[in-house]
Amino acid sequence: MISSQLRSLSAVRQTTSTTLLDAKNLHNFDLNLSKVDDVVAGVLALIERDYATPADIPFHSRWRHFDGPAPDAKRINALLASAEWASVDQKEKVRRIIDLFVVSVLLDAGAGPDWKFRFSDGTQLGRSEGLALASLDWFKVGGFSANPTSNPHRVDSSALKKISPESLEKAFQVSASNPLVGVHGRCSLLTRLADVLEAQPRFFHNKENNDYRPGNLVDFVLADSRVAARSSDGKIEVPVEVLWDVVMDGLSGIWPATRTQVDGVSLGDVWPSKAMESIMNSSDAAKTGPIPQAAKEKKVYVMAFHKLSQWLTYSLMEPLSLLNITFTNMKLMTGLAEYRNGGLFVDMGVLALKPDALARGMASALPTAANIPRFEVFDDAVVEWRALTVALMDLVGTKVQTALKMTEDELPLVKVLEAGTWKLGREVAAKLRPAAKGPPIDIISDGTVF
């Protein structure tokens, strides 16, 4: 079915890569590929600045955000070593971390430029790190647990059902002077998570404890028939598709039903695209691979991103590695279609809004950011921007690997994201827009994208 194809990992690269076939098919952006080498040089400079060797680069995952802002603030390591966790085995520790990471990733859509999480010492932190630490504080006090007093550090479906916009606002310190974008969208994701956990027992139900938790996916992954037997060195090889099935099939019910549907199935982070329509009706259509061709037969002209699903997949790999799991087929994963990576390509001149699109965006600009074009998350300009971002990430990744004389296995794209494009996007934005430090294009988010 087309719906299953468009929900697959391969759909992301097969659809988004088409944007680089011919710039004439683009409706919203001008493309200057000669500037890509400037981006590559910037990424290489950051790797040299921040790491003794590229082998030291960690995954781009939610774990990094829990370790900020202080370099020595290893908060997840502290939980693992804490007295509260001393009485449970390694598998339960991993379940707890996964519990935390799933809800934290779902709460990680763009916070907006004005929101900050305030610590008791007066320190303030916004954006992804602030959202991560706010979710961690909520987790530690039992905000997601059915037994917050006796067993706080877990996420139960029964507790998620009780979360309200008011409780989320309290946990995230939201006020008139500290507004958080998409409160109701975030809350809806958490309450839908409760329903999904109970509707997908093969992934999330523990029969022994009769509970429904994100962390119970550990048991599904280890029992999957595609998982290789433990080798002589104790490692367990898990194809990344196993984890993707949990995230996409197990958690797909989280996404709003108003998203793009085919055959009555909600596709998740998949959006109609004028560029794809032009591509599929051009002479390049034969080059676009099986998914776009199948979509053409039903005139479903879409780009697939699955950004939060891939971000969650990347983020779950690290805690699962604590069980001596290594993942294979990592080449199926792509860069993430989000505003730090996408903003980098705009700020460094690889992408520029066409005059008509720019005018449309400027008409919606906020008075406080009058020079920043602003679009709804479903606007064709945003869809095209995100598609180009993923395609360009592949190009940058290959060039960085070549420059460092490393293979894709030695330096996977998830590490290029962490060491370079995401970080460089943030640093360039801070230099160009020191007040807000935000992206060059503003998104009217629904709390579930970006």
Buried (B, 14 or more C-beta within 10 A) or exposed (E): EBBBBBBBBBBBBBBBBBBBBBEEBBBBBBBBEEBBEEBBBBBBEBBEEEBEEBEEBBBBBBBBBBBBEEEEEBBBEEBBEEEEBEEEEEBBBBBBBBBBBBBBBBBBBBBBBEBBBEEEEEEEBBBBBBBBBBBBBBBBEBBBBBEBEEEBBBBBBBBBBEBEBEBBBEBBBBEEEBBBBBBEBBBBBBBBBBBBBBBBEEBBBBEEEEBBBBBBBBBBBBEBEEBEEEEEEEBBBBBBBBBBBBBBBBBBBBBBEEBBEBEEBBBBBBBBBBBBBBBBEBEBBEEBBEBBEBBBEEEBBBBBBBBBBBBBBBBBBBBBBEBEBBBBBBEBBBBBBBBBBBBBBBBBBBBBBBEEBBEBBBEBBEEEBEEBBBBEBBBBBBBBBBBBBBBBBBBBBBBBBEBBEBEEEEBBBBBBBBBBBBBBBBBBBEEEBEEBBBBBBBBBBBBBBB
